[in-house]
Every structure is written in structure tokens, then in C-alpha cells.
Amino acid sequence: MSITYTTYKTEDDLIPAIALIERDLSEPYSIYTYRYFVHQWPDLCILAHRGDECAGVVICKLEPHRRRGVDTHFPDDKPTLSRGYIGMVAVGKAFRKQGIGSTLVLRALEAMRERGANEVILEAETENAGALALYEALGFVRDKRLYRYYLGGTDAFRLKMWL
Ligand SMILES: CC(C)(COP(=O)(O)OP(=O)(O)OC[C@H]1O[C@@H](n2cnc3c(N)ncnc32)[C@H](O)[C@@H]1OP(=O)(O)O)[C@@H](O)C(=O)NCCC(=O)NCCS
């Protein structure tokens, strides 16, 4: 059976997606955090299904971002950017290594590009080799290291892609 990709429609989409995310991510999020994302940017919440089963999800947002200082070499550069943020990504264990995670992220990037995003950022645990490999294969680069970023005390890399 093939995988279908859809954007967020109702809260019925959210419950199985949260179950997937919570299974693997160390950071606990409240339902209000999920709602903050999916109610404001439903088109940036993309779900993968095989039949009725939720196989994967990516949840993102897109907001104006004020640049720090203006580059005198490029005085025409706009002081405000449109910055996408990938908040959560998860693929069910039985569905991994089939390209679903990459497809979800690529679709989210495309949707952000269509909405005028200039750049996209996210954080990933420095020990999360699978996620880092996925993002770097798509063209993200390590922008900075965030020390003791997670509640458990582990570090994160801030990854960034310019669109
Ligand atoms: C990270 C995750 C989303 C990857 O999903 P996936 O559907 O298996 O990813 P893909 O099949 O699209 O993999 C694409 C590429 O990513 C890399 N990759 C994915 N999983 C990997 C792993 N466990 N180890 C090393 N590289 C990995 C590979 O380069 C892979 O390409 P390849 O299959 O040609 O080698 C999935 O493992 C997951 O849900 N993990 C738990 C949640 C999580 O860590 N989310 C990210 C938080 S920042």
C-alpha cells in the first residue's frame, strides 16, 4: 500500500501524530504547543499515512524574523526576513528508512518557499545521528551549537537552510 501525504485538517489528525512524536522525542510538549502550531499553520503540518495508519508527521511554522544589523555591503537587503521553523518531525519505527522523513521535510520546505520563506531553521540533538544525516543530506548546515538546550541537559545543533 502506498504512502499518502496530506496537510492538517482536524484535531483527529493530531492525536496519532502526537503519539508518534512522543514515542521518540525527549522533550515533552503540551497539547497547547501542538495547537499553537497546527491551528496557525495547518498547511505546514504534513502527515504521512499508509491506509488509516499515521506513518509520519512534520509540524512547522513561518514568522517574520528581524535581522540583527544591516550589512553595509548589501544596504538594500530587507531588515525583516520570513523564517520557517521545523518544530517536530517523526516517522513510526515500522516506516523508517523508506524516504518518508525526507519527503515530509521536502514538502514542508516547498510549502514554506511558496509562502515566501527566506530561510528555515530547526534544532536537533547533537547525538541524533539519523536526523542530522537526513537534514544535512537535504542541504541544511550547522549554524551553532546550543549548550544544554534540552531539559535533560543535552546539547543541540541549530541547523539552517537558506531558500
Ligand atoms: C529521523 C527520522 C525522522 C528519519 O525518518 P526516515 O523516514 O527514516 O528518514 P528517511 O528514510 O527519509 O532517511 C533519509 C536519510 O536520512 C538519513 N538517516 C535516516 N535515518 C538514519 C539513521 N537511523 N542513521 C543514519 N542515517 C539516517 C540517511 O542519510 C537517509 O538516507 P538513506 O536512506 O539514503 O541512507 C526518524 O528516524 C525518526 O522519526 N526518528 C525519531 C524522531 C526524531 O529523531 N526526529 C527528529 C528530531 S530533530
The ligand as a Gaussian input file, in Angstrom:
#p B3LYP/6-31G(d) Opt

LIG

0 1
 C       14.872000      10.974000      11.927000
 C       13.663000      10.287000      11.256000
 C       12.532000      11.312000      11.126000
 C       14.083000       9.795000       9.865000
 O       12.925000       9.320000       9.189000
 P       13.058000       8.288000       7.961000
 O       11.753000       8.238000       7.280000
 O       13.621000       7.008000       8.440000
 O       14.140000       9.044000       7.048000
 P       14.464000       8.753000       5.513000
 O       14.144000       7.341000       5.158000
 O       13.838000       9.816000       4.696000
 O       16.048000       8.923000       5.536000
 C       16.701000       9.865000       4.725000
 C       18.168000       9.880000       5.044000
 O       18.388000      10.254000       6.393000
 C       19.495000       9.525000       6.933000
 N       19.021000       8.670000       8.010000
 C       17.754000       8.436000       8.398000
 N       17.738000       7.636000       9.494000
 C       19.019000       7.362000       9.785000
 C       19.659000       6.610000      10.823000
 N       18.965000       5.967000      11.774000
 N       21.021000       6.569000      10.845000
 C       21.743000       7.225000       9.919000
 N       21.192000       7.950000       8.886000
 C       19.857000       8.021000       8.840000
 C       20.070000       8.715000       5.796000
 O       21.029000       9.526000       5.154000
 C       18.850000       8.538000       4.913000
 O       19.183000       8.321000       3.570000
 P       19.438000       6.806000       3.054000
 O       18.236000       6.005000       3.459000
 O       19.578000       7.008000       1.586000
 O       20.686000       6.365000       3.755000
 C       13.190000       9.056000      12.073000
 O       14.296000       8.204000      12.330000
 C       12.540000       9.404000      13.396000
 O       11.331000       9.622000      13.455000
 N       13.322000       9.464000      14.484000
 C       12.787000       9.775000      15.799000
 C       12.327000      11.222000      15.912000
 C       13.433000      12.202000      15.581000
 O       14.587000      11.997000      15.926000
 N       13.047000      13.316000      14.912000
 C       13.961000      14.363000      14.520000
 C       14.098000      15.368000      15.587000
 S       15.143000      16.720000      15.087000

